[in-house]
Amino acid sequence: MFSDIKMVFLSFICYSVIGWILEVLDQLWRQHKFINRGFLIGPYCPVHGIGALLMLKLLKRFSNDYLMLFISAVFICSILEYFTSFILEKLFKARWWDYSDYKFNLNGRICLQNSILFGLAGVLIIKIGQPFIYRVVTSCPTNVLTMTCILILVIFSVDVLVSFNVICSFRSLTNDLLKDSTEEISNKVKNKLMSSSVLIKRLVTAFPSFKNNVIKLKDNIVSVFYFRD
């Protein structure tokens, strides 16, 4: 039982790290600079790890049917990304990412391009990634594996606690910004967000769509405010 837990946890961490690497490479290609993506400080994006675990749990039955595996992975990961975007928007009153400029998007939360990549990722995870991780993990001595899991768990847990505190501060900050219906909204939002703590600035840099959507939301609030006056 414990060995199964270790396998699940290490798989989650591996795919979270791989997801972070892919996010960083994507931003490097698009913006030609390094951006530490994700909500956590460390090099991992848990949403990718969760998506991978969901696929491993639900799609094993389709391991010999590539088409069904691809379609199911598209479906599962697209739903996960859509509802993650929805929940974050409800919490922070603005979107952290926005695909409105992409072709074939759904409410700007998901897009066909990413969904196809999710499908390909599902096939690679089931057919190549997980068998490789399984071989590596099962070949490690039990004591080394246990100590590795404990060490990673401690680091990850501390990161989650620190990052959660930063995100709560971020939420408080953006709520204050949304209550302030003054002029020069765009500059005020940019200056306020970027003059905050180093970790908050990291989040703003990692998710530029969030800052842009806060600005748009405040602009809309001000427009309504002045219209009513």
N, CA, C and O of each residue as an XYZ file, in Angstrom:
916
protein
N       0.838     -1.211      0.000
C       0.000      0.000      0.000
C       0.871      1.258      0.000
O       0.643      2.173     -0.792
N       1.873      1.304      0.892
C       2.737      2.472      0.994
C       3.545      2.656     -0.284
O       3.786      3.784     -0.713
N       3.968      1.533     -0.898
C       4.714      1.624     -2.146
C       3.851      2.240     -3.247
O       4.360      2.977     -4.092
N       2.540      1.943     -3.244
C       1.629      2.539     -4.212
C       1.521      4.043     -4.000
O       1.484      4.812     -4.961
N       1.472      4.457     -2.739
C       1.405      5.888     -2.419
C       2.656      6.598     -2.903
O       2.581      7.695     -3.456
N       3.807      5.968     -2.695
C       5.061      6.569     -3.141
C       5.094      6.691     -4.661
O       5.560      7.695     -5.199
N       4.598      5.668     -5.348
C       4.566      5.706     -6.807
C       3.668      6.842     -7.301
O       4.029      7.575     -8.221
N       2.500      6.977     -6.680
C       1.557      8.039     -7.061
C       2.167      9.409     -6.796
O       2.089     10.303     -7.638
N       2.777      9.571     -5.617
C       3.349     10.866     -5.254
C       4.504     11.245     -6.176
O       4.570     12.378     -6.651
N       5.408     10.309     -6.431
C       6.550     10.610     -7.290
C       6.110     10.854     -8.736
O       6.700     11.675     -9.438
N       5.082     10.144     -9.174
C       4.535     10.378    -10.514
C       3.956     11.786    -10.595
O       4.166     12.501    -11.575
N       3.224     12.171     -9.553
C       2.647     13.518     -9.493
C       3.741     14.585     -9.578
O       3.616     15.556    -10.325
N       4.805     14.396     -8.811
C       5.912     15.361     -8.813
C       6.599     15.391    -10.178
O       6.896     16.465    -10.701
N       6.847     14.231    -10.748
C       7.537     14.167    -12.045
C       6.751     14.908    -13.119
O       7.319     15.693    -13.877
N       5.446     14.659    -13.184
C       4.643     15.301    -14.226
C       4.423     16.784    -13.927
O       4.251     17.585    -14.846
N       4.427     17.145    -12.658
C       4.336     18.562    -12.303
C       5.589     19.303    -12.758
O       5.510     20.426    -13.257
N       6.746     18.664    -12.581
C       8.014     19.265    -13.026
C       8.071     19.332    -14.544
O       8.473     20.352    -15.105
N       7.674     18.256    -15.214
C       7.667     18.242    -16.683
C       6.724     19.324    -17.214
O       7.041     20.016    -18.182
N       5.564     19.460    -16.570
C       4.617     20.497    -16.977
C       5.216     21.883    -16.819
O       5.031     22.747    -17.676
N       5.940     22.097    -15.717
C       6.601     23.394    -15.489
C       7.649     23.656    -16.570
O       7.742     24.767    -17.092
N       8.434     22.636    -16.903
C       9.460     22.797    -17.936
C       8.831     23.174    -19.276
O       9.332     24.052    -19.979
N       7.733     22.508    -19.625
C       7.052     22.808    -20.889
C       6.478     24.219    -20.883
O       6.519     24.911    -21.900
N       5.940     24.649    -19.737
C       5.406     26.010    -19.625
C       6.529     27.038    -19.803
O       6.358     28.041    -20.496
N       7.666     26.781    -19.175
C       8.809     27.693    -19.271
C       9.328     27.757    -20.704
O       9.633     28.835    -21.214
N       9.427     26.594    -21.351
C       9.900     26.561    -22.738
C       8.934     27.293    -23.666
O       9.355     27.961    -24.611
N       7.639     27.162    -23.391
C       6.637     27.857    -24.196
C       6.809     29.374    -24.078
O       6.759     30.093    -25.077
N       7.012     29.851    -22.844
C       7.209     31.287    -22.634
C       8.552     31.760    -23.202
O       8.678     32.886    -23.683
N       9.543     30.879    -23.134
C      10.853     31.222    -23.702
C      10.741     31.398    -25.214
O      11.364     32.289    -25.791
N       9.948     30.549    -25.843
C       9.743     30.635    -27.286
C       8.912     31.860    -27.655
O       9.193     32.532    -28.648
N       7.877     32.152    -26.842
C       6.978     33.256    -27.164
C       7.578     34.623    -26.808
O       7.478     35.572    -27.585
N       8.201     34.714    -25.627
C       8.655     36.012    -25.136
C      10.177     36.154    -25.105
O      10.703     37.221    -24.790
N      10.874     35.070    -25.436
C      12.343     35.082    -25.484
C      12.964     35.446    -24.131
O      13.984     36.134    -24.072
N      12.346     34.982    -23.060
C      12.921     35.188    -21.734
C      12.394     34.132    -20.776
O      11.330     33.549    -20.989
N      13.168     33.896    -19.706
C      12.768     32.911    -18.715
C      11.692     33.488    -17.796
O      11.841     34.587    -17.263
N      10.605     32.729    -17.619
C       9.533     33.115    -16.700
C       9.186     31.905    -15.858
O       8.855     30.846    -16.391
N       9.261     32.057    -14.545
C       8.942     30.967    -13.629
C       7.431     30.821    -13.551
O       6.770     31.545    -12.807
N       6.883     29.884    -14.318
C       5.438     29.715    -14.392
C       4.919     28.941    -13.186
O       5.674     28.266    -12.485
N       3.606     29.058    -12.961
C       2.973     28.303    -11.887
C       2.730     29.141    -10.652
O       3.284     30.230    -10.501
N       1.891     28.617     -9.769
C       1.543     29.328     -8.541
C       2.563     29.091     -7.435
O       2.668     29.891     -6.505
N       3.306     28.008     -7.528
C       4.279     27.685     -6.493
C       5.654     28.242     -6.847
O       5.942     28.548     -8.004
N       6.484     28.365     -5.832
C       7.804     28.955     -6.023
C       8.734     27.993     -6.755
O       9.522     28.401     -7.608
N       8.632     26.719     -6.413
C       9.515     25.714     -7.000
C       9.177     25.384     -8.437
O       8.180     25.869     -8.973
N      10.016     24.548     -9.075
C       9.852     24.208    -10.493
C       8.821     23.105    -10.721
O       9.158     22.014    -11.181
N       7.583     23.395    -10.401
C       6.519     22.416    -10.648
C       5.171     23.128    -10.783
O       4.915     24.146    -10.141
N       4.325     22.561    -11.636
C       2.956     23.056    -11.837
C       2.010     21.920    -11.469
O       1.783     21.026    -12.284
N       1.454     21.935    -10.262
C       0.627     20.824     -9.787
C      -0.554     20.474    -10.685
O      -0.968     19.315    -10.729
N      -1.104     21.452    -11.402
C      -2.260     21.151    -12.254
C      -1.881     20.134    -13.330
O      -2.706     19.310    -13.724
N      -0.638     20.191    -13.805
C      -0.179     19.196    -14.785
C      -0.031     17.826    -14.132
O      -0.343     16.800    -14.737
N       0.444     17.824    -12.903
C       0.562     16.567    -12.179
C      -0.791     15.936    -11.930
O      -0.952     14.724    -12.073
N      -1.771     16.759    -11.556
C      -3.130     16.259    -11.320
C      -3.726     15.724    -12.615
O      -4.354     14.666    -12.627
N      -3.525     16.465    -13.710
C      -4.030     16.009    -15.000
C      -3.436     14.670    -15.396
O      -4.141     13.797    -15.903
N      -2.141     14.506    -15.167
C      -1.472     13.250    -15.504
C      -2.017     12.094    -14.668
O      -2.252     11.004    -15.190
N      -2.219     12.331    -13.366
C      -2.765     11.271    -12.505
C      -4.172     10.883    -12.926
O      -4.528      9.705    -12.906
N      -4.980     11.877    -13.311
C      -6.334     11.580    -13.786
C      -6.287     10.700    -15.036
O      -7.057      9.748    -15.167
N      -5.386     11.028    -15.939
C      -5.264     10.226    -17.155
C      -4.789      8.810    -16.843
O      -5.288      7.839    -17.411
N      -3.818      8.702    -15.933
C      -3.319      7.374    -15.573
C      -4.405      6.517    -14.928
O      -4.453      5.303    -15.128
N      -5.272      7.161    -14.156
C      -6.339      6.445    -13.467
C      -7.473      6.062    -14.407
O      -8.013      4.960    -14.323
N      -7.829      6.975    -15.302
C      -9.044      6.787    -16.108
C      -8.799      6.212    -17.500
O      -9.720      5.678    -18.118
N      -7.567      6.315    -18.001
C      -7.336      5.957    -19.401
C      -6.536      4.671    -19.604
O      -6.217      4.310    -20.737
N      -6.214      3.989    -18.525
C      -5.422      2.768    -18.659
C      -6.121      1.744    -19.549
O      -5.469      0.982    -20.262
N      -7.440      1.733    -19.502
C      -8.215      0.766    -20.289
C      -8.060      0.994    -21.802
O      -8.305      0.092    -22.604
N      -7.651      2.209    -22.173
C      -7.511      2.536    -23.594
C      -6.054      2.495    -24.057
O      -5.720      3.046    -25.106
N      -5.196      1.851    -23.287
C      -3.760      1.899    -23.575
C      -3.397      1.321    -24.942
O      -2.352      1.662    -25.496
N      -4.243      0.454    -25.489
C      -3.970     -0.138    -26.801
C      -4.812      0.474    -27.916
O      -4.758      0.026    -29.061
N      -5.574      1.478    -27.580
C      -6.415      2.169    -28.568
C      -5.971      3.634    -28.614
O      -6.449      4.456    -27.832
N      -5.055      3.956    -29.534
C      -4.448      5.289    -29.565
C      -5.473      6.389    -29.800
O      -5.387      7.454    -29.188
N      -6.434      6.149    -30.674
C      -7.425      7.177    -30.978
C      -8.288      7.482    -29.761
O      -8.509      8.647    -29.429
N      -8.774      6.442    -29.100
C      -9.609      6.639    -27.913
C      -8.804      7.258    -26.783
O      -9.319      8.077    -26.021
N      -7.547      6.868    -26.675
C      -6.658      7.422    -25.662
C      -6.472      8.920    -25.886
O      -6.541      9.711    -24.945
N      -6.238      9.298    -27.132
C      -6.051     10.706    -27.487
C      -7.312     11.517    -27.200
O      -7.240     12.568    -26.564
N      -8.455     11.040    -27.658
C      -9.724     11.767    -27.476
C     -10.063     11.912    -26.002
O     -10.491     12.978    -25.561
N      -9.873     10.844    -25.241
C     -10.191     10.878    -23.810
C      -9.276     11.841    -23.059
O      -9.719     12.550    -22.155
N      -7.998     11.862    -23.437
C      -7.049     12.784    -22.800
C      -7.426     14.230    -23.095
O      -7.354     15.084    -22.211
N      -7.824     14.507    -24.326
C      -8.292     15.850    -24.697
C      -9.472     16.238    -23.815
O      -9.517     17.345    -23.277
N     -10.413     15.334    -23.672
C     -11.637     15.592    -22.907
C     -11.328     15.854    -21.432
O     -11.797     16.842    -20.867
N     -10.545     14.981    -20.812
C     -10.253     15.086    -19.384
C      -9.468     16.360    -19.063
O      -9.826     17.096    -18.144
N      -8.411     16.615    -19.813
C      -7.548     17.769    -19.508
C      -8.227     19.093    -19.845
O      -8.000     20.093    -19.164
N      -9.042     19.111    -20.868
C      -9.761     20.336    -21.219
C     -10.754     20.699    -20.126
O     -10.893     21.870    -19.772
N     -11.440     19.707    -19.597
C     -12.368     19.947    -18.485
C     -11.605     20.456    -17.262
O     -12.044     21.393    -16.595
N     -10.465     19.835    -16.972
C      -9.657     20.249    -15.824
C      -9.201     21.694    -15.983
O      -9.303     22.479    -15.040
N      -8.699     22.058    -17.163
C      -8.225     23.424    -17.383
C      -9.381     24.423    -17.322
O      -9.236     25.515    -16.771
N     -10.525     24.045    -17.889
C     -11.679     24.959    -17.902
C     -12.139     25.284    -16.484
O     -12.337     26.449    -16.137
N     -12.306     24.245    -15.669
C     -12.815     24.478    -14.316
C     -11.755     25.087    -13.404
O     -12.098     25.796    -12.458
N     -10.477     24.826    -13.669
C      -9.425     25.507    -12.920
C      -9.488     27.006    -13.192
O      -9.394     27.817    -12.270
N      -9.648     27.368    -14.467
C      -9.789     28.783    -14.839
C     -11.030     29.397    -14.197
O     -10.985     30.520    -13.696
N     -12.132     28.659    -14.215
C     -13.394     29.158    -13.651
C     -13.277     29.424    -12.148
O     -13.709     30.466    -11.654
N     -12.684     28.460    -11.429
C     -12.544     28.590     -9.976
C     -11.619     29.750     -9.619
O     -11.918     30.533     -8.717
N     -10.492     29.860    -10.330
C      -9.556     30.954    -10.056
C     -10.190     32.310    -10.343
O      -9.937     33.282     -9.631
N     -11.010     32.375    -11.380
C     -11.673     33.640    -11.688
C     -12.652     34.027    -10.582
O     -12.757     35.200    -10.223
N     -13.363     33.048    -10.046
C     -14.295     33.329     -8.949
C     -13.550     33.787     -7.696
O     -14.039     34.637     -6.951
N     -12.378     33.225     -7.471
C     -11.605     33.572     -6.284
C     -10.959     34.950     -6.404
O     -10.931     35.711     -5.436
N     -10.437     35.273     -7.597
C      -9.647     36.491     -7.757
C     -10.327     37.577     -8.583
O      -9.768     38.656     -8.782
N     -11.550     37.286     -9.068
C     -12.314     38.284     -9.832
C     -11.647     38.648    -11.155
O     -11.984     39.675    -11.744
N     -10.729     37.847    -11.627
C     -10.072     38.073    -12.919
C      -9.412     36.768    -13.349
O      -9.185     35.875    -12.533
N      -9.106     36.670    -14.640
C      -8.534     35.442    -15.170
C      -7.017     35.461    -15.096
O      -6.369     36.490    -15.286
N      -6.469     34.267    -14.808
C      -5.017     34.137    -14.770
C      -4.463     33.886    -16.168
O      -3.332     34.277    -16.456
N      -5.225     33.251    -17.033
C      -4.844     33.093    -18.439
C      -6.086     33.291    -19.294
O      -7.213     33.099    -18.837
N      -5.859     33.675    -20.538
C      -6.974     34.008    -21.425
C      -6.613     33.630    -22.861
O      -5.657     34.156    -23.430
N      -7.388     32.714    -23.437
C      -7.157     32.259    -24.803
C      -8.123     32.892    -25.797
O      -8.366     32.332    -26.866
N      -8.666     34.036    -25.460
C      -9.652     34.683    -26.326
C      -9.085     35.017    -27.707
O      -9.832     35.083    -28.684
N      -7.774     35.227    -27.793
C      -7.146     35.557    -29.077
C      -6.789     34.321    -29.888
O      -6.329     34.432    -31.025
N      -7.002     33.135    -29.304
C      -6.703     31.893    -30.010
C      -7.927     31.442    -30.802
O      -9.065     31.705    -30.413
N      -7.677     30.761    -31.916
C      -8.784     30.215    -32.689
C      -9.419     29.041    -31.952
O      -8.742     28.292    -31.246
N     -10.723     28.895    -32.127
C     -11.467     27.767    -31.563
C     -11.285     27.657    -30.049
O     -10.930     26.598    -29.531
N     -11.534     28.767    -29.349
C     -11.470     28.755    -27.887
C     -12.883     28.706    -27.307
O     -13.857     29.033    -27.985
N     -12.976     28.295    -26.056
C     -14.262     28.242    -25.362
C     -14.217     29.207    -24.188
O     -13.592     28.935    -23.163
N     -14.887     30.335    -24.357
C     -14.930     31.378    -23.319
C     -13.549     31.855    -22.890
O     -13.397     32.404    -21.798
N     -12.552     31.655    -23.726
C     -11.201     32.092    -23.412
C     -10.505     31.233    -22.368
O      -9.370     31.515    -21.984
N     -11.179     30.185    -21.907
C     -10.609     29.358    -20.838
C      -9.781     28.195    -21.395
O      -8.760     27.822    -20.817
N     -10.218     27.639    -22.495
C      -9.490     26.561    -23.159
C      -9.492     26.844    -24.655
O     -10.310     27.621    -25.147
N      -8.577     26.212    -25.370
C      -8.528     26.404    -26.822
C      -8.136     25.087    -27.478
O      -7.573     24.194    -26.844
N      -8.452     24.995    -28.770
C      -8.210     23.754    -29.506
C      -6.732     23.394    -29.516
O      -6.377     22.224    -29.369
N      -5.871     24.386    -29.686
C      -4.429     24.128    -29.737
C      -3.946     23.408    -28.494
O      -3.254     22.394    -28.590
N      -4.308     23.926    -27.318
C      -3.887     23.298    -26.062
C      -4.530     21.934    -25.879
O      -3.897     21.004    -25.379
N      -5.786     21.817    -26.283
C      -6.485     20.541    -26.122
C      -5.822     19.441    -26.940
O      -5.716     18.305    -26.478
N      -5.375     19.765    -28.152
C      -4.663     18.787    -28.979
C      -3.356     18.379    -28.303
O      -2.990     17.204    -28.295
N      -2.656     19.369    -27.735
C      -1.409     19.064    -27.022
C      -1.677     18.170    -25.815
O      -0.882     17.281    -25.511
N      -2.804     18.404    -25.120
C      -3.175     17.547    -23.994
C      -3.388     16.108    -24.466
O      -2.975     15.158    -23.800
N      -4.041     15.958    -25.626
C      -4.272     14.623    -26.161
C      -2.978     13.899    -26.464
O      -2.826     12.719    -26.146
N      -2.040     14.612    -27.082
C      -0.731     14.020    -27.373
C       0.012     13.670    -26.087
O       0.663     12.630    -25.991
N      -0.101     14.564    -25.096
C       0.556     14.313    -23.804
C      -0.005     13.056    -23.152
O       0.738     12.272    -22.562
N      -1.319     12.865    -23.260
C      -1.943     11.675    -22.685
C      -1.390     10.394    -23.287
O      -1.111      9.431    -22.573
N      -1.234     10.388    -24.608
C      -0.679      9.209    -25.279
C       0.754      8.965    -24.827
O       1.129      7.827    -24.543
N       1.549     10.010    -24.758
C       2.951      9.876    -24.353
C       3.082      9.413    -22.903
O       3.954      8.608    -22.577
N       2.213      9.927    -22.042
C       2.271      9.553    -20.623
C       1.941      8.071    -20.438
O       2.649      7.350    -19.735
N       0.859      7.631    -21.077
C       0.418      6.247    -20.904
C       1.392      5.258    -21.549
O       1.686      4.210    -20.974
N       1.886      5.588    -22.729
C       2.695      4.636    -23.491
C       4.190      4.704    -23.173
O       4.886      3.692    -23.263
N       4.688      5.880    -22.803
C       6.133      6.036    -22.606
C       6.489      6.528    -21.202
O       7.305      5.918    -20.511
N       5.868      7.644    -20.786
C       6.235      8.296    -19.533
C       6.077      7.426    -18.303
O       7.029      7.244    -17.544
N       4.880      6.884    -18.099
C       4.633      6.120    -16.877
C       5.402      4.801    -16.826
O       5.915      4.448    -15.763
N       5.504      4.058    -17.932
C       6.347      2.850    -17.877
C       7.795      3.162    -17.491
O       8.426      2.396    -16.762
N       8.319      4.293    -17.982
C       9.686      4.690    -17.638
C       9.792      5.036    -16.159
O      10.715      4.586    -15.479
N       8.840      5.843    -15.650
C       8.849      6.217    -14.229
C       8.713      4.975    -13.353
O       9.368      4.862    -12.317
N       7.869      4.057    -13.772
C       7.671      2.819    -13.005
C       8.978      2.030    -12.906
O       9.328      1.534    -11.835
N       9.693      1.917    -14.019
C      10.961      1.173    -14.001
C      11.984      1.837    -13.096
O      12.694      1.160    -12.353
N      12.061      3.161    -13.156
C      13.037      3.882    -12.335
C      12.706      3.743    -10.855
O      13.581      3.448    -10.041
N      11.436      3.958    -10.511
C      11.022      3.915     -9.106
C      11.189      2.517     -8.525
O      11.700      2.367     -7.415
N      10.770      1.505     -9.253
C      10.847      0.129     -8.736
C      12.280     -0.388     -8.669
O      12.555     -1.366     -7.973
N      13.191      0.258     -9.385
C      14.594     -0.177     -9.347
C      15.364      0.448     -8.181
O      16.480      0.025     -7.878
N      14.775      1.450     -7.528
C      15.445      2.116     -6.408
C      15.301      1.304     -5.123
O      14.256      0.693     -4.897
N      16.329      1.289     -4.280
C      16.212      0.630     -2.970
C      15.089      1.277     -2.149
O      14.862      2.484     -2.239
N      14.403      0.476     -1.363
C      13.252      0.955     -0.613
C      13.592      2.117      0.314
O      12.850      3.098      0.375
N      14.714      2.015      1.041
C      15.076      3.091      1.980
C      15.395      4.396      1.254
O      15.034      5.475      1.723
N      16.076      4.296      0.101
C      16.393      5.491     -0.694
C      15.104      6.117     -1.220
O      14.954      7.339     -1.210
N      14.182      5.286     -1.676
C      12.906      5.761     -2.208
C      12.102      6.459     -1.123
O      11.506      7.509     -1.359
N      12.090      5.870      0.070
C      11.331      6.454      1.187
C      11.903      7.812      1.590
O      11.157      8.774      1.769
N      13.217      7.889      1.731
C      13.856      9.154      2.104
C      13.652     10.227      1.036
O      13.458     11.401      1.350
N      13.698      9.812     -0.221
C      13.477     10.754     -1.319
C      12.068     11.324     -1.265
O      11.868     12.528     -1.427
N      11.091     10.447     -1.034
C       9.694     10.888     -0.939
C       9.494     11.854      0.222
O       8.812     12.869      0.083
N      10.093     11.533      1.369
C       9.943     12.385      2.549
C      10.564     13.755      2.301
O       9.965     14.780      2.628
N      11.755     13.774      1.726
C      12.451     15.035      1.450
C      11.645     15.899      0.476
O      11.447     17.091      0.711
N      11.187     15.292     -0.608
C      10.407     16.049     -1.598
C       9.092     16.525     -0.996
O       8.651     17.641     -1.270
N       8.463     15.684     -0.177
C       7.191     16.054      0.448
C       7.354     17.252      1.373
O       6.514     18.151      1.386
N       8.438     17.263      2.147
C       8.692     18.386      3.057
C       8.896     19.675      2.269
O       8.297     20.704      2.581
N       9.748     19.610      1.243
C      10.009     20.800      0.412
C       8.724     21.279     -0.257
O       8.426     22.473     -0.259
N       7.974     20.353     -0.817
C       6.738     20.695     -1.518
C       5.714     21.289     -0.552
O       5.040     22.262     -0.892
N       5.589     20.718      0.644
C       4.617     21.200      1.634
C       4.950     22.618      2.084
O       4.062     23.463      2.196
N       6.232     22.877      2.343
C       6.651     24.231      2.731
C       6.346     25.213      1.607
O       5.868     26.320      1.856
N       6.622     24.808      0.374
C       6.345     25.657     -0.784
C       4.859     25.969     -0.870
O       4.481     27.116     -1.109
N       4.014     24.967     -0.680
C       2.560     25.169     -0.746
C       2.104     26.160      0.314
O       1.297     27.044      0.028
N       2.615     26.023      1.541
C       2.221     26.914      2.634
C       2.644     28.352      2.355
O       1.857     29.283      2.524
N       3.896     28.527      1.926
C       4.400     29.874      1.629
C       3.635     30.476      0.460
O       3.223     31.634      0.514
N       3.444     29.691     -0.598
C       2.756     30.190     -1.794
C       1.295     30.495     -1.506
O       0.749     31.462     -2.037
N       0.656     29.683     -0.670
C      -0.737     29.944     -0.305
C      -0.859     31.277      0.426
O      -1.801     32.035      0.199
N       0.095     31.553      1.299
C       0.100     32.833      2.009
C       0.281     33.992      1.036
O      -0.359     35.034      1.179
N       1.162     33.807      0.038
C       1.385     34.846     -0.974
C       0.132     35.063     -1.803
O      -0.233     36.204     -2.088
N      -0.533     33.976     -2.196
C      -1.740     34.077     -3.007
C      -2.860     34.760     -2.235
O      -3.627     35.538     -2.803
N      -2.955     34.466     -0.929
C      -3.959     35.142     -0.100
C      -3.671     36.648     -0.047
O      -4.591     37.464     -0.100
N      -2.393     37.005      0.057
C      -2.008     38.415      0.042
C      -2.329     39.040     -1.307
O      -2.765     40.189     -1.392
N      -2.106     38.261     -2.359
C      -2.396     38.713     -3.717
C      -3.898     38.970     -3.876
O      -4.312     39.964     -4.473
N      -4.696     38.060     -3.334
C      -6.154     38.220     -3.431
C      -6.598     39.476     -2.702
O      -7.427     40.233     -3.207
N      -6.041     39.703     -1.498
C      -6.370     40.900     -0.729
C      -5.981     42.154     -1.493
O      -6.716     43.141     -1.513
N      -4.801     42.099     -2.127
C      -4.306     43.241     -2.887
C      -5.215     43.560     -4.066
O      -5.576     44.717     -4.284
N      -5.588     42.522     -4.833
C      -6.430     42.759     -6.007
C      -7.841     43.172     -5.612
O      -8.477     43.947     -6.326
N      -8.339     42.668     -4.488
C      -9.652     43.111     -4.016
C      -9.630     44.593     -3.675
O     -10.580     45.320     -3.963
N      -8.525     45.037     -3.053
C      -8.386     46.467     -2.739
C      -8.332     47.293     -4.018
O      -8.898     48.384     -4.090
N      -7.646     46.761     -5.023
C      -7.548     47.475     -6.296
C      -8.918     47.612     -6.956
O      -9.243     48.654     -7.525
N      -9.711     46.552     -6.873
C     -11.016     46.578     -7.519
C     -11.986     47.518     -6.807
O     -12.946     47.989     -7.417
N     -11.747     47.798     -5.523
C     -12.620     48.707     -4.782
C     -12.283     50.165     -5.071
O     -13.086     51.061     -4.812
N     -11.101     50.393     -5.605
C     -10.630     51.762     -5.810
C     -10.995     52.232     -7.214
O     -10.309     51.881     -8.174
N     -12.057     53.013     -7.354
C     -12.518     53.466     -8.661
C     -11.991     54.865     -8.969
O     -12.769     55.804     -9.135
N     -10.693     54.999     -9.043
C     -10.070     56.285     -9.340
C      -9.654     56.339    -10.798
O      -9.751     55.340    -11.511
N      -9.196     57.488    -11.241
C      -8.729     57.630    -12.604
C      -7.326     57.020    -12.752
O      -6.711     56.599    -11.773
N      -6.847     56.985    -13.980
C      -5.534     56.409    -14.298
C      -5.462     54.969    -13.795
O      -4.487     54.561    -13.163
N      -6.521     54.210    -14.091
C      -6.648     52.856    -13.554
C      -5.507     51.942    -13.987
O      -4.899     51.277    -13.149
N      -5.211     51.900    -15.279
C      -4.214     50.962    -15.779
C      -2.856     51.157    -15.112
O      -2.243     50.198    -14.644
N      -2.397     52.390    -15.071
C      -1.103     52.660    -14.442
C      -1.122     52.360    -12.958
O      -0.137     51.874    -12.403
N      -2.242     52.649    -12.317
C      -2.358     52.408    -10.877
C      -2.262     50.910    -10.578
O      -1.577     50.502     -9.641
N      -2.950     50.098    -11.379
C      -2.912     48.649    -11.178
C      -1.502     48.114    -11.409
O      -0.978     47.358    -10.591
N      -0.889     48.509    -12.527
C       0.457     48.036    -12.840
C       1.451     48.408    -11.741
O       2.233     47.569    -11.295
N       1.418     49.659    -11.310
C       2.364     50.124    -10.291
C       2.133     49.428     -8.962
O       3.081     49.063     -8.266
N       0.860     49.247     -8.613
C       0.536     48.620     -7.326
C       0.974     47.165     -7.294
O       1.560     46.706     -6.314
N       0.685     46.442     -8.374
C       1.055     45.032     -8.417
C       2.568     44.850     -8.445
O       3.103     43.987     -7.749
N       3.258     45.657     -9.245
C       4.693     45.480     -9.411
C       5.520     46.091     -8.293
O       6.731     45.877     -8.238
N       4.885     46.856     -7.391
C       5.612     47.399     -6.243
C       5.412     46.534     -5.005
O       5.847     46.902     -3.913
N       4.762     45.397     -5.167
C       4.499     44.500     -4.047
C       5.720     43.625     -3.766
O       6.815     43.908     -4.251
N       5.530     42.568     -2.986
C       6.641     41.701     -2.619
C       7.197     40.982     -3.842
O       6.562     40.923     -4.895
N       8.398     40.437     -3.674
C       9.060     39.732     -4.769
C       8.213     38.569     -5.260
O       8.129     38.334     -6.465
N       7.583     37.838     -4.346
C       6.806     36.665     -4.726
C       5.516     37.049     -5.443
O       5.073     36.341     -6.347
N       4.910     38.170     -5.043
C       3.714     38.630     -5.748
C       4.088     39.079     -7.154
O       3.371     38.797     -8.113
N       5.228     39.786     -7.274
C       5.684     40.214     -8.600
C       5.970     38.999     -9.477
O       5.763     39.049    -10.689
N       6.448     37.901     -8.872
C       6.695     36.686     -9.638
C       5.399     36.147    -10.222
O       5.374     35.695    -11.367
N       4.312     36.191     -9.436
C       3.019     35.729     -9.928
C       2.509     36.600    -11.062
O       1.969     36.097    -12.048
N       2.681     37.904    -10.919
C       2.242     38.828    -11.968
C       3.009     38.563    -13.253
O       2.435     38.587    -14.342
N       4.315     38.310    -13.124
C       5.144     38.021    -14.293
C       4.789     36.675    -14.905
O       4.776     36.524    -16.126
N       4.502     35.695    -14.050
C       4.173     34.351    -14.524
C       2.832     34.307    -15.233
O       2.638     33.518    -16.159
N       1.897     35.159    -14.796
C       0.559     35.165    -15.377
C       0.187     36.578    -15.813
O      -0.638     37.220    -15.163
N       0.779     37.075    -16.900
C       0.494     38.444    -17.349
C      -0.966     38.668    -17.685
O      -1.451     39.795    -17.589
N      -1.682     37.615    -18.081
C      -3.104     37.767    -18.404
C      -3.905     38.170    -17.176
O      -4.935     38.834    -17.287
N      -3.419     37.761    -15.992
C      -4.136     38.144    -14.772
C      -4.110     39.651    -14.588
O      -5.141     40.273    -14.332
N      -2.905     40.241    -14.721
C      -2.782     41.688    -14.560
C      -3.629     42.409    -15.608
O      -4.329     43.372    -15.294
N      -3.562     41.940    -16.847
C      -4.318     42.588    -17.916
C      -5.813     42.508    -17.672
O      -6.539     43.460    -17.959
N      -6.286     41.374    -17.140
C      -7.715     41.229    -16.894
C      -8.171     42.032    -15.684
O      -9.307     42.506    -15.649
N      -7.295     42.190    -14.687
C      -7.622     43.077    -13.568
C      -7.790     44.494    -14.081
O      -8.718     45.204    -13.694
N      -6.877     44.898    -14.961
C      -6.951     46.245    -15.529
C      -8.248     46.417    -16.312
O      -8.940     47.423    -16.159
N      -8.579     45.430    -17.155
C      -9.807     45.513    -17.941
C     -11.037     45.580    -17.037
O     -11.960     46.357    -17.282
N     -11.035     44.747    -15.978
C     -12.166     44.728    -15.067
C     -12.323     46.058    -14.365
O     -13.444     46.544    -14.212
N     -11.226     46.660    -13.934
C     -11.290     47.956    -13.275
C     -11.742     49.047    -14.241
O     -12.490     49.947    -13.860
N     -11.290     48.967    -15.488
C     -11.732     49.924    -16.494
C     -13.244     49.842    -16.690
O     -13.919     50.861    -16.838
N     -13.767     48.605    -16.690
C     -15.211     48.433    -16.851
C     -15.968     48.995    -15.659
O     -17.021     49.616    -15.810
N     -15.410     48.766    -14.457
C     -16.052     49.273    -13.246
C     -16.105     50.795    -13.269
O     -17.122     51.403    -12.934
N     -14.987     51.398    -13.673
C     -14.932     52.863    -13.722
C     -15.889     53.409    -14.760
O     -16.533     54.434    -14.535
N     -15.992     52.718    -15.923
C     -16.888     53.182    -16.980
C     -18.323     53.187    -16.481
O     -19.072     54.129    -16.740
N     -18.707     52.136    -15.766
C     -20.065     52.071    -15.216
C     -20.263     53.153    -14.168
O     -21.315     53.788    -14.091
N     -19.199     53.350    -13.342
C     -19.261     54.331    -12.267
C     -19.537     55.744    -12.831
O     -20.418     56.457    -12.351
N     -18.776     56.117    -13.840
C     -18.936     57.451    -14.420
C     -20.219     57.564    -15.221
O     -20.809     58.643    -15.278
N     -20.671     56.474    -15.846
C     -21.902     56.491    -16.610
C     -23.092     56.763    -15.702
O     -24.012     57.503    -16.051
N     -23.046     56.133    -14.507
C     -24.133     56.339    -13.553
C     -24.149     57.759    -13.025
O     -25.207     58.322    -12.742
N     -22.939     58.341    -12.894
C     -22.869     59.718    -12.422
C     -23.443     60.665    -13.462
O     -23.472     61.876    -13.245
